[in-house]
Amino acid sequence: MCRAAANRLSEDDERRRIYVLGMGNLGRLFAVSLAKLPNRPPITLVVHRPGLLEQWRSNPGVVLHPPSYLEGQKDTDDDSSRITDFDIEMWSEAPPPSGQESTEISNISNLVISTKAQDALKTADWLRRYLGPESTVAFAQNGMNKLWPPYGAIYNDARHPSTSAERASPQWLACIVTHGVFSIGPFASVHASLADVVLGVVGDDDLAAPGQDSYLVQQIMAASQLNARWAPRHELWVLQLEKLVVNCIINPLTAILRCKNGALFVPGGESAVPEIIDELLEEASSVLRTLVLHEIENGTIFGQDGNSGTDKDALVERLSFKSLRAMVYRVGELVKDNNSSMFQDASAGKKTEVGEMNGWVVEMARYLESVGATDGGKPISVKTNEKMVDLVEKAVPLSKDELNSHFL
Ligand SMILES: NC(=O)c1ccc[n+]([C@@H]2O[C@H](COP(=O)([O-])OP(=O)(O)OC[C@H]3O[C@@H](n4cnc5c(N)ncnc54)[C@H](OP(=O)(O)O)[C@@H]3O)[C@@H](O)[C@H]2O)c1
């Protein structure tokens, strides 16, 4: 695989170098936050379109405006928010246009993958010959990471097989990001809502996982703008399930109705939206509770971190319809003035992440059915989530009345 660079790479220690792959909103947030560290690591931004390399050559720098930008609407080229001290490379299977220097990628020690969810594991897989047990890879997507059980172990066995008791796969991390960042152009975003990052280890086998000791984890936790904290694997898994539920409600409905988040939670009227929210929540709760009980009985997540005595009832209660509903309405109030990312992607005619959100709920229900797991003896229904996937993928905006007619 080739890499083309816009500037000469220094001879910085490759062990410390952090590659940030996917220079969209979260890529910019991670790159800028890491660049502000006092003893900062060398950072390489990885893009996949030649146009971005050209753009960087003519106007280098990543701009991440603070939330105050929204009030002042300052000039987007204001240099006070521009950070230029990055290396940049384009990674591609294809050789670069003639006249451009390119080299083979070398082993990667630290990688942040900040693509959309549907591209994340595909990208790690594409890079697998440069990743090994010495590598740490942090995924920063919404949705459930694909390396969680039950598929993580299958992936690692197939792609990073180990011939000894030692782990041969990279240290896989997931970051749950609650910051809000939106784009105002190439390499330029607004950090509109300051929140936090929770990170920890994913994957099915946890063999000798260095966890918090890894260099990348230390750097992410030290970057004050990210406001990151570490979570043990079982807690990270549950947090990611809860965040998924919020995304499964707010994202598809705002994408279909092309509305701000808050419009979903307006009480009264003839709208079927509150009922659709409840149906989505019932289905998600049924899948999640069944999954958690199945995992407690058969899986590895709750047997680790010294938490084998997990309070099953408390966990089932945390994922009950009532608790998830309260959480979704609480978050809905906090983000009522925002446009969800799925709404933005749908409006821009881009592929959305609905397959990774509601699509994941549907696939997980099928998986649970395939292993004979039921919700207290009842089959799991996910027809409203299936409908959401279908409507979002059709990409036709609907009014609330038109949406109602799909559910009558
Ligand atoms: N933005 C937020 O506030 C926020 C908050 C929490 C979580 N998230 C989640 O974080 C993830 C990223 O969101 P985002 O807003 O940063 O999306 P985004 O702005 O679309 O950024 C993704 C970037 O990855 C690039 N990319 C895709 N494949 C690549 C490859 N093989 N090599 C290099 N670059 C590649 C894309 O380039 P092209 O578009 O040119 O293909 C795009 O620039 C999503 O899962 C989102 O749900 C976002």
The ligand as a Gaussian input file, in Angstrom:
#p B3LYP/6-31G(d) Opt

LIG

0 1
 N      -19.325000      14.932000      14.618000
 C      -19.702000      14.691000      15.855000
 O      -20.045000      15.610000      16.618000
 C      -19.697000      13.285000      16.405000
 C      -19.889000      13.107000      17.790000
 C      -19.877000      11.813000      18.307000
 C      -19.684000      10.733000      17.477000
 N      -19.524000      10.950000      16.136000
 C      -19.315000       9.758000      15.304000
 O      -17.958000       9.775000      14.882000
 C      -17.826000       9.197000      13.575000
 C      -17.171000      10.213000      12.640000
 O      -18.056000      11.330000      12.532000
 P      -17.606000      12.671000      11.803000
 O      -18.641000      13.679000      12.088000
 O      -16.181000      12.977000      12.116000
 O      -17.728000      12.188000      10.263000
 P      -17.086000      12.880000       8.995000
 O      -16.950000      14.335000       9.236000
 O      -17.837000      12.393000       7.814000
 O      -15.605000      12.273000       8.951000
 C      -15.258000      11.014000       8.467000
 C      -14.058000      11.209000       7.567000
 O      -13.438000       9.962000       7.268000
 C      -12.960000      10.059000       5.930000
 N      -12.619000       8.730000       5.448000
 C      -13.449000       7.721000       5.111000
 N      -12.723000       6.642000       4.708000
 C      -11.423000       6.997000       4.791000
 C      -10.187000       6.325000       4.501000
 N      -10.149000       5.061000       4.047000
 N       -9.026000       6.986000       4.686000
 C       -9.030000       8.262000       5.129000
 N      -10.166000       8.958000       5.413000
 C      -11.345000       8.326000       5.254000
 C      -14.092000      10.743000       5.211000
 O      -13.693000      11.257000       3.978000
 P      -14.757000      11.378000       2.765000
 O      -16.007000      11.985000       3.344000
 O      -14.035000      12.251000       1.809000
 O      -14.978000       9.994000       2.283000
 C      -14.419000      11.857000       6.223000
 O      -13.581000      12.975000       6.052000
 C      -19.252000       8.800000      13.180000
 O      -19.474000       7.465000      13.558000
 C      -20.137000       9.710000      14.024000
 O      -21.418000       9.166000      14.250000
 C      -19.513000      12.194000      15.584000

